[in-house]
Amino acid sequence: MKIAIVGATGTSGRATALAAQRAGHEVVALSRASGVDLHTGEGLAQALRGADTVIDTSNAFPASSDTSLVDAFAGATQRLVEASQQAGVQRLVHLSICNIDHPAFDDFDYYLAKRAQEKVLAASSLPHAIIRSAQWMEFALNPTPVTQTETEVKVQDWLIQPIAVDTVAEVLVQAAETPRDRKIAGHEQIRLPELTQAYLHAIGDHRKVTAVAPVVDELTEGIMLAPEDAELLGPTVAQWVAQQSANA
């Protein structure tokens, strides 16, 4: 199968390209660096020609302050759908986030933008699968909840159920082969400051980690935990941390 991966230079995109190659698929990596612009659609249909499936791992943040995040994400998905249909792509696999419909996220632009993308797909005639993932273990140093200085790392006290991005990539490739919507998370609940501390120690970074209050109380109460219908997949936190140590 020929799989086009949109957002191929990002964390999940790179992992997905490797997972697809390991599974024996031909991979076409698409990004702005390869001449594809989701904001305008430039180069998109041509790059998708001959692909059987598209996996969208992109984050099409606005190119200018005149465009809202919701409009940018929704517009990018609409252009991707139209280009896929024009190129004769059979299906699209879209990477989303677990629990984006929770009311606590009604004021979070990023979650509103992810909702908008799913609405675009639901309104389209293009066959598609949506993979909703819990936060990744690689989220340990994400700048949204984590603030770093040379001596200290402050981490918002989120309760999460993280999954490794390599596992997410494997599920995306599986959805390209056998399309169906899925929700995925890790087996274990952990507080983000604990995950950050474990990761830093694994790579030999002994800065002090301090837990701070989250932007909304619900984040520390479990709104990011796996939904009841989610599949719980490995590795464990300890296994993932050990792998980071081996790679350091």
N, C-alpha and C positions, 0 to 999 in steps of 0.2 A: 504494500500500500504506500502511496505517496502522501505524506502528511506535511502540510504547511503550518509552521508554528509562528504565530504573531506575537511579538514581544519577546523574540528569541534571545535578546541580550540581557533580559532581567533574570532575577534569581530563579523563578519558577520556569521561565522559558528555556534557560540553559539546561536545567535539570530535565525538562521534558524532551528536549532534543536528544540528550544522551539516552534517556529511557526508550525513546522511539527507535533510535539506532540499535540499541541492544536487542530490541524486539524484532529486528530485521527489516524495519521500514526505511523507505527513502525519505529523507528529511529536507525540507526547504525552510531555511531560517529567514524570517522576515522581520525587519526593524527599520527605523529611519536610516540607519547606517547602510542598509542594503537598498535604499532608494524608495522605500514605501512610507507614505505619510497618511496616517489614519485621520488626521484633521482635514485633509483635502481629498483623500482618496487617490492621490497621485501614485501611480505605479502599482496599485493594489490588484486590480483585475488581471493585469498582465503577469504579475508574480504568482497569482493563484492558478493560472492556467495549467491544467494537467494534474492538479492535486485532487485526491479523492476526498480528503478530510482536512478541515482547518481546526487547529487548536488555538484558542485565543487566551493568552496569558498576559495580555498587554495592560498597561495603565496609561491611557492617553490623556495625561494631564494637559490643561489648556496651554496653548502656545502664547496666549496674551491674556491680560487681565480683563479684557472685554468679554471673555467667554466664561460662563460659570462651569464649575466642575461637572455638574449634572448634565449640562448641555454638551460638554466636551465628550464625556463618556458615552452618552446616548447617541450622539452624532457619529462617533467612531464605530460603535456597534452597528448602527444603521448602514454606514458605508461598507462595513465589512460584510454584512448580510447581502447587500446589493451586488458587491463585487464577486462574492462567492457564487451567487446565482448566475451572474453574467459569465463566470468562468466555468460553470458546470460542476462546481463542487457538490458532493453528495450530502455532506452533513457538516455541522459546526459543533465543536465542543468548547464550552465556555467555563472559565474558572471564576467562581464567585466565593462568597463567604457565608458560613453558617450564621444563622440568627440575625440576618440583616433586616428582617421585618420587625424586630423587637421595637416597641415604642420608645425605649430609651435612646435609640439611634435616630430619632426623627429630626434632631438638630445637627446631625453629623453629616456634612456634605459628602464625605467619601462613601458612606453607607447609602445615602440617598442616590448617589451616582451609580452604585452597584445595583440598586433596585431598578433604576431607570434602564440599565442595560438588559436586565432580565425581562422587563416589560417590552422592550424592542424585540427581543427574541420571541416572546410569547405571541406577539402580533404578526410575526413573519410566517411565511409558508416554507421556509427552509428547515428541513429536519435538523434537530439540534439536541444536545444533552447539556445539562447544567450540573457542574460538580461544585457543590458548596463545601468548602474546607474550613476547619477550625484554624486558629492561628498556628503558624509554623514554629517549630523549635528555633529556627533561624531568626525568629522575632525577638530573640534575647537582647539584641542591641538596637532594635528598631527606634528611630529617632522620635516617633510619635509619643511613646510612653517613657523613653529613656533619655536622660540628659547626662552628658559626660564632661568631666574635666580631667586634668592630668592626674588628680589624686582621688577622685570620687566619682561614683556612678549612682545617680538618683533614678529610681525606677518606680513608676506608678504601681500601686498594689492591686494588680488585676488577678483574678482567679481564672485560669485558662486550662484547656485540655489539649495541649499542643500535639501536632503531628509533624513529622519530618518532611521537608520539601521533596526529598527523593521519593517518598511514598506517594505524595500528591501527584508527582510527575507520572509515576507508574499507573495510577488510577486514571489520569487524563488519557494516557495512551490506550488503556483498556476501553475507555469510553469511545475512543476513535475506532476501535475494532468492533465493539458491541455497544452501541449507543444506548445509554439509559441515565436518567438523573440519579445522582448519588449525593449523600451527605457523609463526610468523613471527618474523623478526629482521632486523637491518640487515646490510649487506654487510661492514662493517668491524669488526675487533676494536680495542678501545681500553681503556686503563686509566682507571678512573673519575676519578682526580685530574687526568688530562690533559683529559678532557671538561669537568670543572668549571672548570679554568683557562681553557679556550677559551671557555666560555660567559660566564664573568665578564668576560674581556677584551672580548667582543663587546658587552656591555651597559655597558662603561665602568667596571667595578668592578676595581680593581687590587690588591685584597688578596692577600696571600701565600697560596698554596695548598701545604699540606704533606701528603704521603702518610703514612698511618699503617697499622699492621698491621690486617688484617681480624679479625673475631671468630672465624672458622675459616680455617685455611690454604687450604682448597680454593677459597675465593672468589678468591684471587689466582692460582690455578692453572688456572682456566678452566671451572668447573662451571656458569657462567652463559652460556657461549657457545652459539651456535645448535646445536640437535640436527642430526644428519645429514639428517633428513627435513624440515627447516625450509625455508620459502621465504624467500629473501633479497630484501628490498625497500628502495627508497630512501626518503628522500634520503640522500646521503652526510653524514658528520659536518660536513664543510666547508660543504656547502650549508645544512644546518640552522643552523649557527653564523652564517652570513651572514644568514639570515632573522631570527635573533634580534637581530643588529646593526641590521638595517633597521627592526625593530619597537621598538627601544629608544628 
